[in-house]
Amino acid sequence: MLVAAIIERVHLALEEYGKDCSMEEVVGLCPDLTWNQVYLAIDYLNKTGMVRVALDPDRTYMIQVYPAFSESPQAVSQQSSVQKASS
């Protein structure tokens, strides 16, 4: 499976789930993927602002997905920077 397809698969699973979930729950949502594939997809999605990863008080990593139809805070910030630079 291509890396882009893995990332898309994880993001879609998170959107369908519709609420915050732990890394272990994400792995359960994608039984066709390995733990490592899910981890790398979450890492990419976090770095691109499509999900937010937070450590809760129980030391569990929780994943919050930003819906695809709305822009993530990072994407909005990047667009503003580009618009200011081009002005």
N, C-alpha and C positions, 0 to 999 in steps of 0.2 A: 504494500500500500504506500502511495506517495505521501510525503510529509504534509503537503497542503491538504490532502484528503483526510489525514488523521486529525489535523487541526480543525477542519470544518466539521468532522464527525463529533469531536468533543464539544465544540461550540454549540452545535445543533442539539446535542443531548442535554447540555446545560439549559438552553433556552426552553426545550420541551419540559424539563423538570420544573422550571419556573420559580425556584426559590434557592436560597443559599444552601450549599451542601459541602460536606467534607471531601477531602481528596479520596478517601476510601469509597464514598458514595459515588463519586465521578467514575472511579474504576468500575464500580458495579453497574453504572449506566452504560458503559462501553465494554461489554464482555468480550468483544472481538479484538480488543486492543490489550497490549501488555501494560503493566503499571508504568514502565519507563516511557512508553509512547504517550500515555495520558499525562505524565509529569511534564514531558517536553512540550506537549501541546498547551498545557496550562501555563507554563513558563512563557511561551511565545504570546499567548493571548493576554497575559498579564502585562508583558512588556509593551504590547501594542495598544493597551488600554481597553481591550474588549471584555476583560474580566478584572475583578479585584480580588486579591488574595490577602487574607488577614489571619493573624494568629489569635485564637480566642483564649480566654483565661485557662482553659483545660489543656492548652498547648496543642490544639488541633487546628490545622490549616483549613480555613473555610473559604469557599469560592463563591463570589457573587458575580453573576453574569449581567452585562449590559445588553439589553435587547438590540437586535440587529437594526431595527427600524429607527432607533434613536442613536445619536452619536455619543461616544464615550467622552468623558471630560478631557482626556488627553487629546483626542482627535479635534475637539473644538478648540483647545489651546493651540495645537499645531496650526490649524487653519487661520487663527487670528494672527499668529506670528508671520505666516506666509503673506497674509493680506497686508500687514503693516510694512513688511519688507518690500512689497511690490509697489506701495504707495509713494 
